[in-house]
Amino acid sequence: MLQKIGILYHPMVKAAHTKAKQLRDFLVSQGVSAWLCSAWEEGEARSRLDGTDLILSVGGDGTILRAAHVALPGTTPITGVNLGRLGFMTELSADEALEMLPSLLAGKGWIDERAMLEAELSPADPKSSGTFHALNDVVVARGAVARLVQIEASVNGQHLISYKADGVIVATATGSTGYSLAAGGPILYPRSSDFLLVPITPHLSPAYTVVLPATAVVQLRLTTVHQATLSVDGHISRPLPDGATITVKHSPNTTRFLRIHPETDFYRSLEQKLKGKR
């Protein structure tokens, strides 16, 4: 039986806040301790995490990505309630959340563990951490100026490709249905530990995707005079100077999802979501 549940919601979606309060009231009526916080207030949410058995993420995939960062470096599982458009990572629709919650409270769910990436920026920004963890992707791309960037990519210390492109995506299996897919990358089985190296609109340089094993270490070295940007899971952003190097590898952390629907539902829901259906 779950005893303490945290609820993170998208603060700019009124329906998400309303649903979050509804879920909290239901949990309290069942004798479960519940706390509520905006998913955008990472520090505040993390301060309440101690002893929490489950995080309910109310919003879309972006809210889940923030919830995953709140949970680090611990192992608190996440269940997503979808109020977004696609919700590849979410488990419950807004309509079925209250119906299915008692089953989760009773321990009837199963754990879906997902690989993450670790990205180290060199030289690190002295004002912030130079190491980041990503559930979806690490993106090195052009900045505000619409000019291509040049990126030298190596794997395990061996030169692989020189890109002249809008950028490069390093994506996990979870992130393979996100930005990586839009850039032409393949979809990986969600619990795969492999990851992807995907160029973004390359110009006169290789356009193919490279699938890498969990043991691979990727280095992306920026060789351009135009400012570029490092983006981690779409909400952590850092400016990159010429010569910056980003080292990406398998993270020691994972994200754990508590699910109630059968594992085989991934393929059925994948088809529906790719067709734009919920």
TARAWO-V785507 format. One line per field, one symbol per residue. ss: DSSP state (2 for helix, 1 for strand, 0 for the rest). psi: psi as a letter, one per 40 degrees, with the letter a starting at -180 (. if undefined). burial: # if it has 16 or more other ideal C-beta (glycine too) atoms within 10 Angstrom, else .. A space follows every 50 residues. Layout:
BEGIN
ss = ???
psi = ???
burial = ???
END
This chain:
BEGIN
ss = 00011111100002222222222222222000111111000222222000 00011111102222222222200000111111000000000110002222 22222000011111111111110000000011110011111100000011 11111001111111101111100222202222000000000000111111 00000000011100001111110000011111000111110000111111 1111111110000022222222220000
psi = hhdhhihhiheehddddddddddddddddeehhhihiheegdddddeedh ehdihhhhbadddddddddddieafhihhhhheaddfdeidiiddeddde dddddefeaihhhhiiihhhhhiiheeiiehihhdcihhhiiadhgiiih hhhihfehhcihhhidahhhiiddeeebddddeeiihihdeieiiihhih gihfiheiihhiideihhhhhhgiehhihhhhfeehhhihiheihhhhih ieiihhhhidiideedddddddddeei.
burial = .#.########.#..##.##..##.##....#.######..#..##..#. .#####################...#########.#######.#..#..# #..##...#..#.######.#..........############....### #.###....##.###################.#.#..#.#.#.####### .#......####...#.#####.#..########.#.#.#...####### #.########........#.........
END
